Amino acid sequence: MSDIQPIVMPKWGLAMEEGALTSWLVQSGSQIEKGQEIAEIETSKLANVFESPASGTLRRLVAKKGDVVPVGALLAVLAPLSVSDADIDSFVASFVVEAHTDEDAAGATVERKLEHGGRTLVFKAAGLQNDATPVVLIHGFGGDSDNWLFNIDELAKSRPVYAVDLPGHGKSSKTLASGDLGELAKAIADLIDEIGAAKVHLVGHSLGGAVAFQILRDRPERVASVVGIAPIGFDERVNGDFVEGFIAAQKRKEVKATLQLLLSDPDLVSPQMIEGVLRFKRLEGAREALQAIAEKNLSAGRQTASFHDLAGEERVPVMVVWGERDAILDPRAAQRLPPFVEVVRLENVGHMPHLEAASTVNSKLAAFFEGAERRR
Amino acid sequence: MSKKSYRDAIREAIASEMRRDPRVIVMGEDNAGGAGAPGERDAWGGVLGVTKGLQPEFGAERVLDTPITESAFIGAAAGAAATGLRPVAELMFVDFMGVCFDQIFNQAAKFRYMFGGKAVTPLVIRTMYGAGFRAASQHSQCLYPLFTHIPGLKVVLPSSPYEAKGLMIQSIRDDDPVIFFEHKLMYDETADVPDESYTIPFGEANVTREGKDATVVAFGRMVSFANQVADELKREGVGVTVIDPRTTSPLDTETILDSVAETGRLVVVDESHPRCSMAADIARLVAEEAFSDLKAPIKTVTAPHTPVPFSPALEDIYIPNPAKIRDAVLAVTRHAR
């Protein structure tokens, strides 16, 4: 029986309670690999492909196309051919959906606030029951902690995870001193102090990558490793159409066109993603915050930050992940990184590898963190 | 951010604008309530509690209980708006609006035009609409098409708690008279609503679902029904786009026409009567501007041309529901040209 692995309805984000299985992309009996796209799932907020959390022989499709089931409900069963159908029947029959993780349960994602110097920094925390070195996830320009929807739960299986809303973004304060990189990095460093761990792993996407490298420069003693996902700071140019378009976009149509630049598959931009961006941009002060941050960091198609001299912090392991079809930051920048940097390049992926190839990125991150911890 | 009801979202919007701008005042029947009865101040907070708590915070000078004379206090609110205040007047049920049509149609709506653009009338009239409350034919109508008909008025139909807060703040900041329609069956619906202030612009439709087979334009409470149908049909392989125009005046015609150009099939869901309704208006728009895009005749889902019945059994079948919307969508998608 222990060879039987359940595949269950994932929990994508705090609000998700149930999901609809829109379609199966695999058939019963097939051999599937961890990270393989096996189904399409839709929630009240988004639709995405579901990547298998495990490898094995798919013995049973329990949920049918169109079924709406709670988070944690059994979708399918993986087991070697040596396991009998009868054993699988009894596994399915006796499967119990684990108590829905509400906010108080250990391991659930919770939303927290850090009030510091008149500023509110909002972040999500998960996996707090784990002892391993925590990881801090820092989103990019115009994003928020929900950008890590497909990563938080997976990373939180083995370590505490903190996904922050950068100043001026998400639910954090929209009032900025200047919006420069130093201010953003200082806010995250305050969070690291608040977490209280000796060191943390930093994962930053795009502008959040520059924030992570800035923290490495300012406070190397607190950094266990840095991962830049399509990071700012290793090239001079940035797609100005995106930055300016994102700030200017007022209507759905305009927001949709800008968001499509982020992904290799434009069909992944759902009405919910568009409305999410509009909801952020409608908040008082959000537009001014974006303008200030862009002016300091991404002005006129140019990146202000530069981390070409990264070698100085060589003792801290660094990994960079880049999608080959990134239309915002040129992935060729990854070719010019110092040799000690581990580089992961992903085909058919745009500017959001952690969303477009979540499963691959999650396993690369987990392995990289473990390696970094062994080196210490 | 937290879960808030439609009722609390509207109250939060009014309260935050009252804090921001001392010209914003609230007036209406029992907006506080309990006047003159010791210990009963703010006993009501409006007939369904939307304005509860405002008078204790802002005082009786800014939260006024009015006599039961709609024609007098709506006229007073229009005059106050024209002379520098920004009143939010509550006219309990839209069904009672008839006694003050002159103040609204001939006065408030015409000031800007008749005074050569020199007058502004930043007036919000909040009112309840909609059937399903077992309140019979004089307390259940959906009269937003009447107000949409009058140039000079803006007409707002929030379809969720999030929409209600952003559209109310926009209404209060707008310099023209706005009729703000609150569906009485939605007050206890909850959803994520930011604590911060935000505005949703008028005349910009929301697209709540995207699909390539049919376009459903739905108003107010009907939006959630349409979403439910779109989700159901998507699992059955039929793609439905759902458009929530948010405001019937101004109307975002571009979003509707763009979508019909893509899908070629239109269903309009409107809780009001069928004649001279938003359903008729949108059908006219698409027949006139996008006839060549249509692959099937337009379908409308509305209440019938009768008063709202008092019989609960009849009232239940009177209101458009997801089953009727589903039938209409399937009728247009299965139509063979």
Contacts between the chains, C-beta under 8 A, distances in Angstrom:
chain1	res1	chain2	res2	distance
A	15	B	192	7.2
A	20	B	231	7.3
A	20	B	235	6.2
A	22	B	234	7.3
A	22	B	235	6.5
A	42	B	231	7.8
A	42	B	234	7.5
A	65	B	235	7.3
A	66	B	235	4.0
A	66	B	236	7.1
A	171	B	1	5.7
A	171	B	194	7.5
A	174	B	196	7.6
A	250	B	201	7.5
A	251	B	204	6.2
A	252	B	204	7.5
A	252	B	206	7.5
A	252	B	207	6.0
A	252	B	255	7.5
A	253	B	258	7.8
A	270	B	210	7.2
A	271	B	207	5.2
A	271	B	208	6.2
A	271	B	209	6.2
A	271	B	210	5.1
A	274	B	207	7.7
A	275	B	206	6.8
A	275	B	208	7.7
A	279	B	162	7.4
A	279	B	194	7.3
A	279	B	198	7.5
A	282	B	166	6.3
A	282	B	198	4.1
A	282	B	199	6.3
A	282	B	200	6.4
A	283	B	194	6.2
A	283	B	196	5.0
A	283	B	197	7.5
A	283	B	198	4.9
A	284	B	196	5.8
A	284	B	197	4.5
A	284	B	198	6.3
A	285	B	196	7.9
